[in-house]
Amino acid sequence: MSTTTDDVLAPVAPGERIHTLDALRGFALLGIALVNVEFFTRPLQDIDAAGIDPNTRGLDYLAEWLTYFFVQGKFWTMFALLFGMGFTVMIERARRAGRPFVPAYLRRSLALLGIGAVHTVLIWSGDILVSYAVAALLLLLARQVRRAWRRRVARNEPAPMSASRMGGWGAALYGLPLVVILMAGMFDSPPASPGQATAPTHAQAEQAQRSAEKAIQRTNAVQAYSQGTYADAVDQRIVDTTWQMGTLPIASFWILGLFLIGGALLRSGVMANPGAHDRALRWTRNFGLPLGFATMAVSTWLGTAAPDEQLSLREAVQVVLFLVASLVLALAYGATLMLALSGSMGRRLQGWFAPAGRMALSNYLMQSVIGTLVFYHYGLGLWGQVGRAWQVIGVVAVFALQVLASRWWLARFRYGPAEWAWRCITYWHVVPIRA
């Protein structure tokens, strides 16, 4: 790896950063931690049952309800939108400079894949980075196929996709799995009448077998994380990760869609110059918040669990409404924060969220390190002993410490440690880290 700058691309200098993006990343990081903390002390096999536990009482119930209604799904969505913006920034800078970006983009995606693989095996199997990296590689493949097709048909270099068209493709990709979910619910076999004996179908027998295997995996996960050694936890994380990869084909549609929607927002100019898009931001906030909350209210009324197989029509509608509300509220939350950043509280909000956002990857990884050391047996061993309310309080406290640590670090260094390593691999030279 060279120690001199190559002639392809260079990292964004601190003075060239879009600070709004940093603040949004920090904001999203807090929301993601509020949801992830539940699965530092609960097996990932329960993720399809995550919601509001009716057996929870008092402040734990309130914390669980508020987290589910206002946070769950919304900040994961926002984080994916922001990742899409980050990849689009690289493409835009390369296009304006007239330089190739594919080698750097490929290294960036493969480096993220490697970081995610280390995270999911050695730290916590609830990783999202592997999925983001796979989606980024698929996005590159789609772009190259489009360019090759246009060169062959039109025999010219295709123009960059417009923001509106990119957003339209993103919405279509995000919406396609929702249509599949609704169709699955519509064509699901109705339950047998009471007293009516029916022989199980082949599909039902396969589902029963998968459910039994999942129950065994859940038992093993609880054993490994609550009572096992670090080596036992690593072995279980490999099993958990292999199981989760089965959801990647359908999840890739959502993530690709969100990447494209995020890229469209970046390309529209709203992130670089929010003041010029004040009217659109206010419309998104004023229309998106009530629409998103109303949609979420109906979804919550229908149910809060998210079964991964054999959906009834009611469950399918509930899941679809939840996913629609997640996107609408992610956009509305983002617009609300962007408007707040231009107001009287803007400087204070920027000071809180932007440093954490500049080190989002490092802070995300550190949250997993802290969470597993607190709850797993090879750490403090508090698995299953901390209620939801104290989980929320703990997350807010850890995030506040991360904000302080991020401010201290960035006063001395240009990038967080994980961001620095990621940039070195992306640009294939040792990037200066000292501020």
Stockholm file with secondary structure:
# STOCKHOLM 1.0

chainA/1-435         MSTTTDDVLAPVAPGERIHTLDALRGFALLGIALVNVEFFTRPLQDIDAAGIDPNTRGLDYLAEWLTYFFVQGKFWTMFALLFGMGFTVMIERARRAGRPFVPAYLRRSLALLGIGAVHTVLIWSGDILVSYAVAALLLLLARQVRRAWRRRVARNEPAPMSASRMGGWGAALYGLPLVVILMAGMFDSPPASPGQATAPTHAQAEQAQRSAEKAIQRTNAVQAYSQGTYADAVDQRIVDTTWQMGTLPIASFWILGLFLIGGALLRSGVMANPGAHDRALRWTRNFGLPLGFATMAVSTWLGTAAPDEQLSLREAVQVVLFLVASLVLALAYGATLMLALSGSMGRRLQGWFAPAGRMALSNYLMQSVIGTLVFYHYGLGLWGQVGRAWQVIGVVAVFALQVLASRWWLARFRYGPAEWAWRCITYWHVVPIRA
#=GR chainA/1-435 SS CBSSCCSSCCCCCGGGCCHHHHHHHHHHHHHHHHHHGGGGSSCGGGGGGCSCCTTCCHHHHHHHHHHHHHTTTHHHHHHHHHHHHHHHHHHHHHHHHTCCCHHHHHHHHHHHHHHHHHIIIIICTTCCHHHHHHHHHHHHHHHHHHHHHHHHHTCSCCCCCCHHHHHHHHHHHHHHHHHHHHHHHHSSCCCCCTTCCCCCCHHHHHHHHHHHHHHHHHHHHHHHHHHCCHHHHHHHHHHHHHHHGGGHHHHHHHHHHHHHHHHHHHHHTTTTCGGGGHHHHHHHHHHHHHHHHHHHHHHHHHCSCCCSSSCCHHHHHHHHHHHHHHHHHHHHHHHHHHHHHTSTTHHHHHHHHHHHHHTHHHHHHHHHHHHHHHHSTTTTCCTTTSCHHHHHHHHHHHHHHHHHHHHHHHTTBSSCHHHHHHHHHHHTBCCCCBC
#=GC SS_cons         CBSSCCSSCCCCCGGGCCHHHHHHHHHHHHHHHHHHGGGGSSCGGGGGGCSCCTTCCHHHHHHHHHHHHHTTTHHHHHHHHHHHHHHHHHHHHHHHHTCCCHHHHHHHHHHHHHHHHHIIIIICTTCCHHHHHHHHHHHHHHHHHHHHHHHHHTCSCCCCCCHHHHHHHHHHHHHHHHHHHHHHHHSSCCCCCTTCCCCCCHHHHHHHHHHHHHHHHHHHHHHHHHHCCHHHHHHHHHHHHHHHGGGHHHHHHHHHHHHHHHHHHHHHTTTTCGGGGHHHHHHHHHHHHHHHHHHHHHHHHHCSCCCSSSCCHHHHHHHHHHHHHHHHHHHHHHHHHHHHHTSTTHHHHHHHHHHHHHTHHHHHHHHHHHHHHHHSTTTTCCTTTSCHHHHHHHHHHHHHHHHHHHHHHHTTBSSCHHHHHHHHHHHTBCCCCBC
//
